[in-house]
Amino acid sequence: MKQDFFIYIVMDNLSKLLSTVFLAVIIIIIAFGVGFWYGQSKVVCQVCPPEDLDFSLFWETWKTLQDKYVDKTAIDVKGLIYGAISGMVDSLNDPYTVFLEPEDAKKFVEDVKGTFEGVGMEVDVKDNQLQVVAPLEGTPAQKAGLRAGDKIMAVDGKSTADITVEEAVSWIRGPKGTEVVLTVFREEWGKDKEVKIIRAMIDIPSLKLEIRDDNIAYLRFYQFSEVASYDFKEAAANILNSDADRIILDLRNNPGGYLDIAQDLAGWFLEKGQTVVIEDFGKDQEPYSYLSQGNSKLLSYPVVILINKGSASASEILAGALRDNRGIKLIGETSFGKGSVQELAELSDGSSLKVTVAKWLTPKGELITDKGLEPDIMVEMTDKDYEESRDPQLDKAVEIIKEMN
């Protein structure tokens, strides 16, 4: 009996010990799971830097500012972070790669989608100077006499030195009915002049078609907006149903727009499958060719193209595609040279990074960026031409196309 009792005691104690161990293991597993879940929910670094990247200098500077800057109330933590990011992006010296704070990012998206209030011109930074790419048709900027290539030295007295395009747009834009004063330099003037402009609601047409008495279809594109393809289908139908037997395609002061619009338009003038433009991503990735996909219904028409300093981006792509594939002559002045591709990356707090991801090449491999397209026939416009409403560029286009079969 004693032996049986001893075995019972031992077995009972062993059972209690095993139960305790089992319970402890369960508690450890639960604690680990809760800790892992809590840790995951508190992750700060969504995109962590490479292990060999040393940020010690950044944090050393940060701490020194926090400890020693005289006015502690002036230290805005978010402002410091945004400033650091902007400085990193600016160090690339690419005017098209820009960090946008949340409010600027919101405005940028609104601009792409529709109408806006302002003066109605495309601006850009070229050779470290803010300048007019193109005043848009029928806008206050055009009516005030601004031209492609005009340099904007100041906005309301504030210097535009080292300004980004986004900053310039925010300075120039404003509610309709309000005034903005631009300090403008033009080569012909030899000095700065102040140009006062009253802002308005800006709504730009995509194109204008005129069937001339000499059977020339004069087609002017103002921009490659979302509705340009639809408007062009109607214009193309009018050309095909008219007595017009040749086309002047006017891309002057066309700052561009959507690539797919340029690709769609090219398809009317090219054979299906011909290269419209090449997207060059650099050494780490194969280039990508955008091909014409249209119906080629205007392929048989003789065409000449008008370009000037205000022809940029998608309008340069269309001009380059028709020149390289069909030998279509370009008449006017060297185009702007906006041949890089930007993507808008949305960041976690509502800010965005507009970043250059590639460069455009014409079908024959010619780089557009900073060079532009050289016209086959150079014809410049003078101050007197503008003052007297003469258009020697269009006159030359008419002369050339009448000689074509």
Secondary structure, DSSP 8 states (H G I E B T S, - for coil): -HHHHHHHHHHHHHHHHHHHHHHHHHHHHHHHHHHHHHHHHT---SS---TT---HHHHHHHHHHHHH-S-GGG--HHHHHHHHHHHHHHTT--TT-EEE-HHHHHHHHHHHHS-EEE--EEEEEETTEEEEEEE-TTSHHHHTT--TT-EEEEETTEE-TT--HHHHHHHH---TT-EEEEEEE-TTT-SEEEEEEE-EEE----EEEEE-TTSEEEEEE--B-TTHHHHHHHHHHHHHTSS--EEEEE-TT---B-HHHHHHHHHHHS-TT-EEEEEE--TTS--EEEE--S--TTTTS-EEEEE-TT--THHHHHHHHHHHHH--EEEES------EEEEEEE-TTS-EEEEEEEEEE-TT--B-TTT----SEE----HHHHHTT--HHHHHHHHHHHT--
